[in-house]
């Protein structure tokens, strides 16, 4: 396939993902992009090479395997909304830093760099420059191969194998992208990466995603999965992750506890779950259940035994990041 063919195809795919709202067309667009990238990289659903299948356990969470990272592209709501948010963020960054090449760090790029490749059809190498960072050598090699075959190497300043939770960029950045999360911010190192990278922004720089909100919620098991008429009691936020004040969470083990008051008349048959909402940038938001990363997390270890007047939530960092909860002031 020729350069002109790749260029035209990428532009068509980017236009669909950036400006289309129809689910079927978005799904078709990410499928075309996946097929295009897999044909060049050799990573697809049938991949069985060890380097494609192995995830890496890090001090601050799991880095999913290159094959699983490639598969994330097929979550069309996730891919399209992140691209829409990043496109808007680049335009805003250009306003804040006029006549400047916008330097972008893409942490956890995976083998397909799906939040970078389509944007090359909307900007020039003089306007944006990517540094691609990933813990897996296989992913970086695959991403580099794709940029080379598509003749887009002028868009990439560097390819770096490393842990984004400890990586230090040599100079302040205009824009940082990291989408290394699962629902409820469990298992993967999104929080630790944010704490490490956010302080490396230039004043006025932009961090993507702009905000991740996790709320606790009581739900009725008899209606939650069978009807649109859900019976819920929202208890409030247990974490709002942004780049603005990472210093507020300095404990290396767990973040400050959040206490939620529990109404005294709550039906004891209700269960407990966490709801995730991702504000990519400004008005671009991934709502609950719109993507795999915003599906509710059922807290199966929740019990009404020794119930109290409040529930305490703590987000723990480390090799198994995630929330823990307990009753406070038990009766």
C-alpha positions as CSV (number, residue, x, y, z in Angstrom):
1,X,0.0,0.0,0.0
2,X,1.3,3.4,-0.9
3,X,1.8,6.5,1.2
4,X,-1.1,8.3,-0.6
5,X,-3.4,5.4,0.2
6,X,-2.4,5.4,3.9
7,X,-2.7,9.1,4.1
8,X,-6.2,9.2,2.6
9,X,-7.4,6.3,4.7
10,X,-6.1,7.8,7.9
11,X,-7.8,11.1,7.1
12,X,-11.1,9.3,6.5
13,X,-10.8,7.4,9.7
14,X,-9.9,10.5,11.7
15,X,-12.8,12.5,10.2
16,X,-15.2,9.7,11.3
17,X,-13.8,9.5,14.8
18,X,-13.6,13.3,15.3
19,X,-16.8,14.4,13.8
20,X,-19.2,11.4,13.7
21,X,-21.8,10.6,16.3
22,X,-23.4,7.5,14.9
23,X,-22.3,4.4,16.9
24,X,-22.2,2.1,13.9
25,X,-19.9,4.4,11.9
26,X,-17.7,4.9,14.9
27,X,-17.4,1.2,15.4
28,X,-16.6,0.7,11.7
29,X,-13.9,3.4,11.9
30,X,-12.0,1.9,14.8
31,X,-12.3,-1.5,13.2
32,X,-10.6,-0.1,10.0
33,X,-7.9,1.6,12.1
34,X,-7.3,-1.6,14.1
35,X,-7.0,-3.6,10.9
36,X,-4.7,-1.1,9.3
37,X,-2.4,-1.0,12.3
38,X,-2.4,-4.8,12.9
39,X,-1.6,-5.4,9.2
40,X,1.6,-3.4,9.7
41,X,2.6,-4.4,13.2
42,X,1.6,-8.1,13.1
43,X,-0.3,-7.7,16.4
44,X,-4.0,-8.9,16.1
45,X,-6.5,-11.2,17.8
46,X,-4.6,-14.3,16.7
47,X,-1.2,-13.1,18.1
48,X,0.3,-15.7,20.4
49,X,3.9,-14.6,20.7
50,X,5.0,-14.3,24.3
51,X,6.0,-10.6,23.8
52,X,2.4,-9.8,22.7
53,X,0.7,-11.7,25.5
54,X,2.7,-10.8,28.6
55,X,1.5,-8.0,30.9
56,X,4.1,-6.4,33.2
57,X,3.6,-6.0,37.0
58,X,5.0,-2.7,38.1
59,X,5.5,-1.1,41.5
60,X,2.3,1.0,40.9
61,X,0.0,-1.4,39.0
62,X,-0.2,-3.7,36.0
63,X,0.7,-2.6,32.5
64,X,-1.5,-4.7,30.2
65,X,0.0,-6.8,27.4
66,X,0.6,-5.3,24.0
67,X,-2.2,-7.5,22.5
68,X,-4.7,-6.2,25.1
69,X,-3.5,-2.6,24.7
70,X,-4.1,-3.0,20.9
71,X,-7.6,-4.3,21.6
72,X,-8.5,-1.2,23.6
73,X,-8.7,0.7,20.3
74,X,-11.9,-1.2,19.5
75,X,-13.7,0.5,22.4
76,X,-15.1,3.1,19.9
77,X,-16.6,5.5,22.4
78,X,-13.4,5.5,24.4
79,X,-11.2,6.0,21.3
80,X,-13.4,8.6,19.6
81,X,-14.0,10.7,22.7
82,X,-10.4,10.7,23.7
83,X,-9.4,11.8,20.2
84,X,-12.1,14.5,20.2
85,X,-10.8,15.8,23.5
86,X,-7.2,15.7,22.5
87,X,-7.9,17.5,19.2
88,X,-9.7,20.2,21.2
89,X,-6.8,20.3,23.7
90,X,-4.2,20.8,20.9
91,X,-6.2,23.6,19.4
92,X,-6.5,25.3,22.9
93,X,-2.8,24.7,23.5
94,X,-1.9,26.4,20.2
95,X,-3.9,29.4,21.5
96,X,-2.0,29.5,24.8
97,X,1.4,28.9,23.1
98,X,1.2,30.7,19.7
99,X,3.9,30.1,17.0
100,X,5.2,27.1,19.0
101,X,5.6,23.5,18.2
102,X,3.4,21.7,20.7
103,X,5.3,19.0,22.5
104,X,3.2,16.1,23.5
105,X,4.0,13.2,25.8
106,X,1.9,10.1,25.1
107,X,2.4,7.8,28.1
108,X,1.3,4.2,27.6
109,X,1.0,4.5,23.9
110,X,0.6,0.8,23.3
111,X,1.5,-0.8,20.0
112,X,-0.9,1.3,17.8
113,X,-0.6,4.7,19.5
114,X,-4.3,5.2,18.6
115,X,-4.5,8.7,20.3
116,X,-1.7,10.0,18.1
117,X,-1.8,8.3,14.7
118,X,-5.2,9.7,13.5
119,X,-4.3,13.3,14.6
120,X,-1.4,13.4,12.1
121,X,-4.0,14.0,9.4
122,X,-5.2,17.2,11.2
123,X,-1.9,18.8,12.1
124,X,1.7,19.1,10.6
125,X,5.0,18.0,12.2
126,X,5.7,21.7,12.7
127,X,2.6,22.0,14.8
128,X,2.8,18.9,17.0
129,X,5.6,16.6,18.1
130,X,5.0,13.3,20.1
131,X,7.2,11.5,22.5
132,X,5.9,8.0,22.8
133,X,6.4,6.2,26.1
134,X,5.6,2.6,27.0
135,X,6.9,0.0,29.3
136,X,6.9,-2.7,26.7
137,X,9.6,-2.9,24.0
138,X,7.3,-4.8,21.7
139,X,4.7,-2.0,21.8
140,X,7.3,0.7,21.1
141,X,8.7,-1.3,18.2
142,X,5.2,-1.8,16.8
143,X,4.3,1.9,17.1
144,X,7.6,2.9,15.5
145,X,6.9,0.5,12.6
146,X,3.5,2.0,12.0
147,X,4.9,5.5,11.9
148,X,7.6,4.4,9.5
149,X,5.3,2.6,7.1
150,X,2.8,5.5,7.1
151,X,5.7,7.9,6.5
152,X,4.8,9.8,9.7
153,X,8.2,9.7,11.5
154,X,8.5,13.5,11.3
155,X,5.7,13.6,14.0
156,X,7.7,11.7,16.6
157,X,10.5,13.3,18.6
158,X,11.4,10.1,20.5
159,X,10.4,6.5,21.4
160,X,11.1,5.8,25.1
161,X,10.8,2.5,26.9
162,X,10.1,3.2,30.5
163,X,7.7,3.3,33.5
164,X,5.5,6.4,33.3
165,X,5.1,6.5,37.0
166,X,8.8,7.4,37.4
167,X,9.7,8.9,34.0
168,X,11.2,12.4,33.9
169,X,11.0,14.3,30.7
170,X,14.0,16.6,30.0
171,X,11.9,19.7,29.7
172,X,8.4,20.9,30.6
173,X,5.6,19.7,28.3
174,X,2.7,21.5,26.6
175,X,0.4,18.5,26.6
176,X,0.4,15.1,28.4
177,X,-1.8,12.2,27.4
178,X,-2.2,9.0,29.4
179,X,-5.1,6.6,29.2
180,X,-3.9,3.7,31.4
181,X,-7.0,3.0,33.4
182,X,-9.7,0.4,34.1
183,X,-13.1,1.2,35.6
184,X,-12.9,2.4,39.1
185,X,-9.2,3.2,38.7
186,X,-8.4,-0.4,39.7
187,X,-5.3,-2.4,38.8
188,X,-3.7,0.0,36.3
189,X,-1.4,2.9,37.3
190,X,-3.4,5.9,36.0
191,X,-3.3,7.6,39.4
192,X,0.4,7.1,40.0
193,X,1.2,8.2,36.4
194,X,-0.9,11.4,36.9
195,X,1.0,12.2,40.1
196,X,4.4,11.8,38.4
197,X,3.7,13.5,35.1
198,X,1.3,16.3,36.0
199,X,4.0,18.4,37.7
200,X,6.0,18.2,34.4
201,X,3.5,20.3,32.5
202,X,4.5,23.9,31.5
203,X,2.4,26.6,33.2
204,X,-0.8,26.6,31.0
205,X,-0.2,23.1,29.8
206,X,-3.0,20.5,29.5
207,X,-3.3,17.0,31.0
208,X,-5.5,14.5,29.3
209,X,-7.8,13.2,30.8
210,X,-8.7,16.5,32.5
211,X,-10.7,14.9,35.3
212,X,-11.7,11.4,36.5
213,X,-14.6,11.2,38.9
214,X,-15.3,8.1,41.0
215,X,-18.6,8.1,43.0
216,X,-19.9,5.5,45.5
217,X,-23.5,4.4,45.1
218,X,-26.0,2.1,46.7
219,X,-27.9,0.0,44.1
220,X,-30.8,-2.4,44.1
221,X,-29.7,-5.8,42.7
222,X,-33.3,-6.6,41.8
223,X,-33.6,-3.7,39.3
224,X,-30.0,-2.6,38.4
225,X,-29.4,-5.1,35.6
226,X,-33.0,-5.8,34.5
227,X,-34.6,-2.4,33.9
228,X,-33.9,1.2,33.0
229,X,-35.7,2.2,36.2
230,X,-32.7,1.8,38.5
231,X,-33.1,2.2,42.2
232,X,-29.9,4.0,43.4
233,X,-28.7,6.2,46.2
234,X,-25.6,8.3,45.2
235,X,-23.4,8.7,48.2
236,X,-21.0,11.2,46.6
237,X,-17.4,11.3,45.2
238,X,-14.6,9.2,46.7
239,X,-12.0,10.6,44.3
240,X,-11.7,13.3,41.7
241,X,-8.4,13.0,39.9
242,X,-7.0,16.0,38.2
243,X,-3.6,17.5,37.3
244,X,-4.1,20.7,39.2
245,X,-3.1,19.6,42.7
246,X,-1.2,16.4,42.7
247,X,0.7,17.5,45.8
248,X,-2.6,17.1,47.8
249,X,-2.0,13.3,47.6
250,X,1.5,12.8,48.8
251,X,1.1,9.5,50.8
252,X,2.9,6.8,48.9
253,X,0.7,4.1,50.4
254,X,-2.9,5.5,50.3
255,X,-4.6,8.7,49.5
256,X,-6.4,10.6,52.3
257,X,-9.5,8.8,53.5
258,X,-13.0,10.0,52.3
259,X,-15.9,9.6,54.7
260,X,-19.4,9.4,53.3
261,X,-22.5,9.7,55.5
262,X,-25.1,7.0,55.2
263,X,-28.8,7.8,55.7
264,X,-30.3,5.9,58.6
265,X,-33.3,4.6,56.6
266,X,-31.4,2.9,53.8
267,X,-32.7,-0.5,52.8
268,X,-30.3,-3.1,53.9
269,X,-30.8,-5.2,50.8
270,X,-28.9,-2.7,48.6
271,X,-25.4,-3.3,47.4
272,X,-22.5,-1.0,46.9
273,X,-20.8,0.0,43.7
274,X,-18.4,2.6,42.2
275,X,-19.3,4.8,39.2
276,X,-16.7,6.2,36.9
277,X,-17.0,9.4,34.7
278,X,-14.1,10.7,32.6
279,X,-13.9,14.3,31.5
280,X,-11.4,14.1,28.7
281,X,-11.3,17.8,28.0
282,X,-13.9,20.6,28.5
283,X,-17.2,19.3,27.1
284,X,-15.9,15.9,25.9
285,X,-17.0,13.4,28.6
286,X,-17.2,9.6,28.8
287,X,-20.4,9.0,30.8
288,X,-21.3,5.9,32.9
289,X,-21.5,2.7,30.8
290,X,-20.4,4.5,27.6
291,X,-17.1,2.7,27.6
292,X,-15.5,-0.3,29.2
293,X,-13.6,2.1,31.5
294,X,-16.8,3.7,32.8
295,X,-18.9,0.6,33.6
296,X,-19.8,0.3,37.3
297,X,-17.6,-1.7,39.7
298,X,-19.7,-3.9,42.0
299,X,-18.0,-4.1,45.4
300,X,-18.7,-7.8,46.2
301,X,-17.0,-7.6,49.5
302,X,-19.5,-5.0,50.9
303,X,-21.6,-6.2,53.8
304,X,-24.2,-4.6,56.0
305,X,-22.8,-6.5,59.0
306,X,-21.6,-4.1,61.6
307,X,-23.1,-1.2,59.6
308,X,-22.3,2.3,60.9
309,X,-23.2,5.9,60.3
310,X,-20.6,6.3,57.5
311,X,-18.4,4.5,55.0
312,X,-14.8,5.3,54.7
313,X,-13.0,4.9,51.3
314,X,-9.3,5.0,50.8
315,X,-7.5,4.7,47.4
316,X,-4.4,2.7,47.7
317,X,-1.4,3.0,45.4
318,X,1.2,0.3,45.0
319,X,1.3,-2.9,43.0
320,X,-2.5,-3.4,43.3
321,X,-4.0,0.0,43.2
322,X,-7.7,0.5,44.0
323,X,-10.2,1.4,46.6
324,X,-10.8,-0.2,50.0
325,X,-13.8,0.6,52.2
326,X,-15.0,0.0,55.7
327,X,-17.8,1.0,58.0
328,X,-17.1,3.9,60.4
329,X,-18.8,4.3,63.8
330,X,-20.4,0.9,63.7
331,X,-23.5,0.4,65.9
